[in-house]
Amino acid sequence: MRRLDLKGAAKVVVVDDNFEHAMGIKELVNLESPCNVVGVAANSDVAISLIKKNNPDLVLMDINMPDVDGITAIQKIRKFNTDVKIIALTGYDDADLIYRTMKVGANGYILKTMASSQLIYAIEEILNGKIYLPTVLASKFFEHFQKALNEESDAGINDEDNLLNYLTQREEEVLELLTHGITYKGVASKLFISETTVKTHVNNIFQKLQVNDRTQAVLYALNHGIGNRRKVKATA
């Protein structure tokens, strides 16, 4: 496995109550990724202290921890730091757990049983501004979203409250492409616009949807039926 040659290693905090597993992750990240582990925590309180002290680029968060679980820990982190990237590490592939973890602000979700190379790949993807879900988990994730959308539709949710209504047609096009995991460069290519223009649209999307990053924007879009909206407009 190659080690990327980058200027300055990205800083990482590992959060896992299993000491041996945490040390294994630390060694793997230091040896095989463009990162340097600057702290290891066994619970959310220590993790928050380390994050505030070191201002890391990435947090590897165990979801199943005693006292305060990983989802709650992510919520606490997002209250004071919206920029740090967070990858959830867990042994569970439950669709609802994936949904709730991503909804509170995780940028990726990896099973501990997956190959170490997949974690390294996820780290690189997320540090480059992408969202990462392995294919086997992504299918569960989107199936859960579809079920939630159908339930909301049956409940008769008022579309007037949908912030997607405030997006321009071009902004909706950009956002829908982002929900498919396409990079800014890829969006620019598909829409025949510059990458700078894409970033301008994305910033406008963030403001209109009242979100702080791409993950939150994508989750909002999926949760509020952007795909169905685009289909309706296309047939109108």
C-alpha positions as CSV (number, residue, x, y, z in Angstrom):
1,M,0.0,0.0,0.0
2,R,1.4,3.4,-1.0
3,R,1.8,6.3,1.3
4,L,0.8,9.6,-0.1
5,D,3.4,12.3,-0.3
6,L,1.5,15.4,1.0
7,K,2.8,18.6,2.4
8,G,2.1,18.4,6.2
9,A,0.3,15.4,7.6
10,A,-3.4,15.8,8.4
11,K,-4.0,15.5,12.2
12,V,-6.2,12.7,13.5
13,V,-7.8,11.9,16.8
14,V,-8.9,8.3,17.4
15,V,-11.8,7.6,19.8
16,D,-12.3,4.0,20.9
17,D,-12.8,2.5,24.3
18,N,-11.0,-0.7,23.2
19,F,-7.3,0.1,23.9
20,E,-5.9,-2.6,21.6
21,H,-8.1,-1.6,18.7
22,A,-7.3,2.1,19.2
23,M,-3.6,1.4,19.1
24,G,-4.0,-0.8,16.0
25,I,-5.9,2.1,14.3
26,K,-3.2,4.6,15.4
27,E,-0.4,2.5,13.9
28,L,-2.3,1.8,10.7
29,V,-3.1,5.5,10.2
30,N,0.4,6.7,11.0
31,L,2.0,4.1,8.6
32,E,-0.4,3.9,5.7
33,S,-2.2,7.3,5.4
34,P,-1.3,10.9,4.8
35,C,-2.1,11.5,8.5
36,N,-0.6,11.7,12.0
37,V,-2.5,10.6,15.0
38,V,-2.2,13.4,17.6
39,G,-4.4,11.9,20.3
40,V,-6.3,8.7,21.4
41,A,-9.4,8.9,23.6
42,A,-11.4,6.2,25.3
43,N,-14.5,8.3,25.9
44,S,-16.3,11.4,24.6
45,D,-15.0,13.8,27.3
46,V,-11.4,13.0,26.6
47,A,-12.1,13.2,22.9
48,I,-13.7,16.6,23.1
49,S,-10.7,17.9,25.1
50,L,-8.2,16.5,22.6
51,I,-10.2,18.0,19.7
52,K,-10.3,21.4,21.3
53,K,-6.6,21.3,22.1
54,N,-5.3,19.9,18.8
55,N,-7.9,21.1,16.3
56,P,-7.5,17.9,14.2
57,D,-8.5,17.5,10.5
58,L,-10.2,14.2,11.2
59,V,-11.8,12.2,14.0
60,L,-12.2,8.4,13.8
61,M,-15.1,7.8,16.1
62,D,-16.2,4.4,17.6
63,I,-20.0,4.4,17.8
64,N,-20.5,1.7,20.4
65,M,-19.0,3.2,23.6
66,P,-20.1,3.0,27.3
67,D,-21.6,6.1,29.0
68,V,-21.8,8.3,26.0
69,D,-22.2,6.6,22.6
70,G,-20.5,7.8,19.4
71,I,-23.6,9.4,17.9
72,T,-24.1,11.6,21.0
73,A,-20.3,12.4,20.9
74,I,-20.6,13.5,17.3
75,Q,-23.5,15.8,18.2
76,K,-21.4,17.3,21.0
77,I,-18.4,17.8,18.7
78,R,-20.6,19.5,16.0
79,K,-21.7,22.1,18.5
80,F,-18.3,23.6,18.7
81,N,-16.5,22.4,15.5
82,T,-18.4,22.1,12.2
83,D,-15.2,21.8,10.1
84,V,-13.5,18.6,11.4
85,K,-14.2,15.5,9.3
86,I,-15.6,12.5,11.2
87,I,-15.6,8.9,10.2
88,A,-17.7,6.5,12.3
89,L,-16.1,3.1,13.1
90,T,-18.5,0.4,14.2
91,G,-19.2,-3.3,14.0
92,Y,-22.9,-2.7,13.2
93,D,-24.4,-2.3,9.7
94,D,-27.9,-1.5,10.8
95,A,-29.6,0.9,8.3
96,D,-31.1,3.1,11.0
97,L,-27.8,3.4,12.8
98,I,-26.1,4.5,9.6
99,Y,-28.8,7.0,9.0
100,R,-28.7,8.5,12.5
101,T,-24.9,8.7,12.4
102,M,-24.7,10.5,9.1
103,K,-27.6,12.8,10.1
104,V,-25.8,14.1,13.2
105,G,-22.7,15.1,11.1
106,A,-20.5,12.1,10.3
107,N,-18.8,12.3,6.9
108,G,-18.3,8.5,6.5
109,Y,-19.2,5.2,8.1
110,I,-16.9,2.1,8.1
111,L,-17.3,-1.3,9.6
112,K,-14.4,-2.5,11.8
113,T,-14.5,-5.8,10.1
114,M,-13.6,-4.3,6.7
115,A,-10.1,-4.4,5.2
116,S,-7.7,-1.8,6.6
117,S,-7.1,-0.6,3.0
118,Q,-10.8,0.5,2.9
119,L,-10.3,2.7,5.9
120,I,-7.3,4.3,4.4
121,Y,-9.2,4.9,1.2
122,A,-12.1,6.4,3.1
123,I,-9.7,8.7,5.0
124,E,-8.2,10.0,1.7
125,E,-11.7,10.5,0.1
126,I,-13.1,12.4,3.1
127,L,-10.0,14.6,3.5
128,N,-10.6,15.5,-0.2
129,G,-14.1,16.8,0.7
130,K,-16.2,13.7,-0.2
131,I,-18.6,11.6,1.7
132,Y,-17.7,7.9,2.1
133,L,-20.0,4.9,2.5
134,P,-18.9,1.4,1.3
135,T,-21.2,0.1,-1.4
136,V,-22.8,-2.5,0.8
137,L,-23.6,0.2,3.4
138,A,-24.7,2.8,0.9
139,S,-27.5,0.6,-0.4
140,K,-28.8,0.1,3.2
141,F,-28.5,3.9,3.8
142,F,-30.5,4.9,0.7
143,E,-33.1,2.2,1.2
144,H,-33.7,3.7,4.7
145,F,-34.0,7.2,3.2
146,Q,-36.5,6.0,0.6
147,K,-38.6,4.4,3.3
148,A,-38.4,7.6,5.4
149,L,-39.5,9.7,2.4
150,N,-42.4,7.4,1.7
151,E,-43.5,7.7,5.3
152,E,-43.2,11.5,5.2
153,S,-45.2,11.6,2.0
154,D,-48.0,9.4,3.5
155,A,-48.1,11.7,6.5
156,G,-48.7,14.7,4.2
157,I,-45.7,16.9,5.2
158,N,-46.2,20.5,4.2
159,D,-44.0,21.3,1.2
160,E,-44.1,25.0,2.2
161,D,-41.5,24.2,4.9
162,N,-39.1,22.6,2.5
163,L,-36.1,24.8,2.1
164,L,-35.3,23.2,-1.3
165,N,-38.1,25.6,-2.6
166,Y,-35.6,28.5,-2.2
167,L,-33.0,26.9,-4.6
168,T,-32.7,28.0,-8.2
169,Q,-32.9,25.3,-10.9
170,R,-29.2,25.3,-11.3
171,E,-28.6,25.0,-7.5
172,E,-31.0,22.0,-7.5
173,E,-29.0,20.5,-10.4
174,V,-25.7,20.9,-8.5
175,L,-27.2,19.6,-5.2
176,E,-28.7,16.5,-6.9
177,L,-25.3,15.6,-8.4
178,L,-23.7,16.0,-5.0
179,T,-26.2,13.5,-3.6
180,H,-24.6,10.9,-5.9
181,G,-21.2,11.5,-4.5
182,I,-19.9,13.4,-7.5
183,T,-16.9,15.8,-6.8
184,Y,-17.1,19.5,-7.5
185,K,-14.9,18.9,-10.5
186,G,-17.3,16.2,-11.8
187,V,-20.3,18.5,-11.3
188,A,-18.5,21.2,-13.3
189,S,-17.9,18.8,-16.1
190,K,-21.4,17.5,-16.2
191,L,-23.0,20.9,-16.1
192,F,-20.4,22.6,-18.4
193,I,-19.5,25.2,-15.9
194,S,-16.3,26.1,-14.0
195,E,-15.4,24.5,-10.7
196,T,-15.4,28.0,-9.2
197,T,-19.0,28.5,-10.3
198,V,-19.9,25.2,-8.7
199,K,-18.4,26.3,-5.4
200,T,-20.3,29.5,-5.6
201,H,-23.6,27.6,-6.1
202,V,-22.6,25.3,-3.2
203,N,-22.1,28.2,-0.9
204,N,-25.5,29.6,-1.8
205,I,-27.0,26.2,-1.2
206,F,-25.5,26.0,2.3
207,Q,-27.0,29.4,3.1
208,K,-30.4,28.6,1.8
209,L,-30.6,25.2,3.5
210,Q,-29.1,26.6,6.7
211,V,-26.4,24.0,6.8
212,N,-22.6,24.2,7.4
213,D,-21.1,21.5,5.0
214,R,-21.7,19.2,2.1
215,T,-22.7,16.2,4.3
216,Q,-25.5,18.2,5.9
217,A,-26.7,19.6,2.6
218,V,-26.8,16.1,1.0
219,L,-28.7,14.7,3.9
220,Y,-31.2,17.5,3.8
221,A,-31.7,17.0,0.1
222,L,-32.2,13.3,0.4
223,N,-34.5,13.6,3.4
224,H,-36.6,16.2,1.6
225,G,-37.0,14.4,-1.7
226,I,-34.8,16.3,-4.2
227,G,-34.9,13.4,-6.6
228,N,-38.7,13.3,-6.7
229,R,-38.8,17.1,-7.1
230,R,-36.4,16.9,-10.1
231,K,-38.6,14.1,-11.7
232,V,-41.7,16.2,-11.3
233,K,-40.1,19.2,-12.9
234,A,-38.8,17.2,-15.8
235,T,-42.3,15.8,-16.6
236,A,-44.1,19.1,-16.0
